[in-house]
Amino acid sequence: MSDGPANDEREPGGSLSAIDKASFKRELTDVVPHLRAFARGLCGRPDLADDLVQETLLKAWAAQDRFEPGTSMRAWTFVILRNAYLTDMRRNRFRGEYDEGVAERILTAPAGQEEPIHLSDLHRALLTLPAERREALLLVGAGGFSYEEAAQICGCAVGTIKSRVGRARAALTEMLANGSIPRRSSDDDVAHSAILEELDEVAAGNGVSSRP
Amino acid sequence: MASNFNQGGSNGEGDDGAHSRPPEWADGLKQLYDSVVEEALPDSFKDLLDRLDAIDPARGKGAARDGRDTSQ
């Protein structure tokens, strides 16, 4: 996210050739479904997630002269989306809410268990995690990013990502194993305040956008 | 209800560290993610992508303001 134009073929003013612009737009278009999936995992509600993606697309478009061709558009836009999410969380304090659309789909029915795990269980459990662990798990476990890539996106050390993913996995395993997944109403507040507490730390210490 | 079940065999929370083998629900994360990736793109995104060409990236701040307006 450097604005140093040192090894940049483009004009310093940030104006791009028509070809650059077209290929940027093509790449941006291609990652929209992934942005929607990441956003949905972060904030739960489809409508809020899509608002976040639209905001991200506009910001990415406005900042396209800072995108280095050949690097991962998905990773670059995820950083923008993540920062927009953190900002919105702090500003609006919107809460992670469940996506009713995933409601009763069966995820897996492990041998030896009386009841199958439903996708909705996993989804609800995921949304109770502190934001930083949730995003780490989403990036690695759902988005298929390496620990190194996830660390770059979140602006933290690889070891930190590994630790967050490990804790997130342990928490989800615990919740799913014990059936201790918070239900809809009151537990939300607990989860929500936990998220907000961690947010301050995340946003203050680890913002990628503040790095050179 | 569905989540209220007894754990059968061994699970991943043992003593072998934070990230041993992925837990059995791990595939569900990909399912959640992929199910959104595979959704048809809503028209609002097509409209937005169409509109981008009209927004000059050099006027980044103006574009950001536009974004705020449209996202309500």
Interface residues (C-beta under 8 A of the other chain):
Chain A: G13 G14 S15 L16 K21 K25 L28 T29 V32 P33 H34 R36 A37 F38 R40 G41 D50 D51 V53 Q54 E55 L57 L58 K59 W61 A62 A63 Q64 D65 V102 E104 L107 T108 P110 A111 G112 Q113 E114 E115 P116 I117 H118 L119 S120 D121 L122 H123 L126 L137 L138 G141 A142 G143 G144 K162 S163 V165 G166 R167 R169 A170 L172 T173 E174 L176 A177 N178 G179 I181
Chain B: M1 A2 S3 N4 F5 N6 Q7 G8 G9 N11 G12 E13 G17 A18 H19 P22 P23 E24 W25 A26 D27 G28 L29 K30 Q31 L32 Y33 D34 S35 V36 V37 E38 E39 L41 P42 S44 F45 L48 L49 L52 D53 I55 P57 A58 R59 G60 K61 A63 A64 D66 G67 R68 T70 S71 Q72
